[in-house]
């Protein structure tokens, strides 16, 4: 079963870093996941997120406002 992962962010440096970090983690750990970037501010606000970047896993906001460590990434994406 594939995991749906969304990176919410308008395109700032931290948002791009989170997107790259997630893609690297997924590739390195052979995670069956579909990673997408959401840049539309209305779509981001629909998740109730006021601080980006944010990480959404299977439609649940699991982190926002910062970039997680690599160790933390494992617990967020499962």
C-alpha positions in Angstrom: 0.0 0.0 0.0 1.4 3.3 -1.1 1.8 6.2 1.3 0.5 9.6 0.2 3.0 12.3 1.3 2.5 16.0 0.6 4.9 18.8 1.3 3.0 22.0 1.9 4.9 25.2 1.1 4.9 28.2 -1.2 8.4 27.7 -2.5 10.6 29.2 0.2 14.1 27.7 0.8 12.8 25.6 3.8 9.9 24.2 1.8 12.3 23.1 -1.0 14.7 21.6 1.6 11.8 19.6 3.2 10.7 18.4 -0.2 14.2 17.2 -1.1 14.7 15.6 2.4 11.4 13.7 2.0 12.3 12.5 -1.5 15.8 11.4 -0.4 14.4 9.6 2.6 11.8 7.7 0.5 14.4 6.7 -2.0 17.0 5.7 0.5 14.6 3.5 2.5 12.6 2.1 -0.4 9.4 3.5 0.9 6.4 2.9 -1.4 5.2 6.5 -1.4 3.8 9.2 -3.7 5.4 12.5 -2.8 3.7 15.7 -4.1 4.4 19.4 -3.5 1.4 21.7 -2.7 2.2 25.3 -3.4 -1.4 26.7 -3.6 -1.9 28.9 -0.5 -5.7 28.1 -0.5 -5.0 24.4 -0.5 -2.4 24.8 2.2 -4.8 26.7 4.4 -7.4 24.0 3.9 -5.1 21.8 6.1 -5.2 24.4 8.9 -1.5 25.1 8.5 -0.4 28.6 9.3 3.4 28.0 9.2 5.2 26.3 6.4 6.8 24.0 5.5 4.4 21.3 6.5 4.4 17.6 6.0 1.1 15.7 5.4 1.1 11.8 5.5 -2.1 10.1 4.3 -4.0 13.4 4.7 -2.9 14.0 8.3 -0.6 16.9 9.1 2.3 15.4 11.0 4.7 18.4 11.2 4.8 22.0 10.4 6.9 25.1 10.7 10.3 23.4 10.6 12.4 20.7 8.9 12.6 17.4 10.8 15.8 15.6 11.5 16.5 12.4 9.5 15.8 10.3 12.6 12.5 12.1 13.2 11.6 11.6 9.5 11.4 7.8 10.2 8.7 8.3 12.8 6.7 10.7 10.7 6.7 8.5 7.6 5.4 5.1 8.6 
